[in-house]
Amino acid sequence: MPLYDFACAECGTTFEKKISYQGSLNDVSCPQGHHAVRRVYRPPQVVFKGSGWYATDHRKPESASADR
């Protein structure tokens, strides 16, 4: 089940909640019982850097580039 972050508009509490894929994000209330909550979007935890993922995408060895 995915984990979602929420923030309460009334008391300012931030909390996480697991909601199934069939569940509704509209039925969430904060731990103090307030129903004015909004979903907080966070950046992804995985960052892909670089030009590619294949062996041919890597830089050639120094000896091969010195021959040119």
C-alpha positions in Angstrom: 0.0 0.0 0.0 1.3 3.5 -0.8 2.3 5.9 1.9 0.9 9.5 1.6 1.9 12.6 3.5 -0.8 15.0 4.8 -0.9 18.3 6.7 -3.8 19.5 8.8 -5.1 23.0 8.0 -6.5 23.6 11.5 -3.7 22.4 13.9 -0.7 22.2 11.4 0.1 18.6 12.2 1.9 16.7 9.5 1.4 12.9 9.3 1.7 9.9 7.1 -1.1 7.4 6.2 -1.2 4.2 4.3 -4.1 4.1 1.9 -5.0 1.2 -0.4 -5.3 1.7 -4.1 -9.1 1.3 -3.8 -9.2 3.7 -0.8 -10.1 7.4 -1.1 -7.8 10.3 -0.2 -10.9 12.4 0.6 -11.8 10.4 3.8 -8.6 11.3 5.7 -8.6 13.1 9.1 -5.7 14.1 11.2 -4.8 12.3 14.5 -6.6 15.0 16.5 -9.8 14.5 14.5 -9.8 17.5 12.2 -11.1 16.9 8.7 -9.5 19.9 6.9 -6.4 18.1 5.7 -4.4 18.5 2.4 -2.0 16.2 0.7 1.7 17.2 0.9 3.7 16.3 -2.3 7.3 15.4 -1.8 10.1 15.1 -4.4 10.9 11.5 -5.3 13.5 9.7 -3.3 15.4 8.3 -6.3 17.4 10.6 -8.6 18.8 9.3 -11.9 21.8 11.2 -13.1 23.9 10.6 -16.2 23.4 10.1 -19.9 22.3 6.4 -19.9 22.3 3.0 -18.5 24.0 0.9 -21.1 27.6 -0.3 -21.3 28.0 1.7 -24.5 27.0 4.9 -22.8 30.1 4.9 -20.5 33.2 6.9 -21.3 35.9 5.0 -23.2 39.1 4.2 -21.4 41.8 6.8 -21.4 44.2 4.7 -23.6 41.6 4.4 -26.4 41.1 8.2 -26.5 44.8 8.9 -26.5 45.4 6.9 -29.7 43.4 9.4 -31.8 
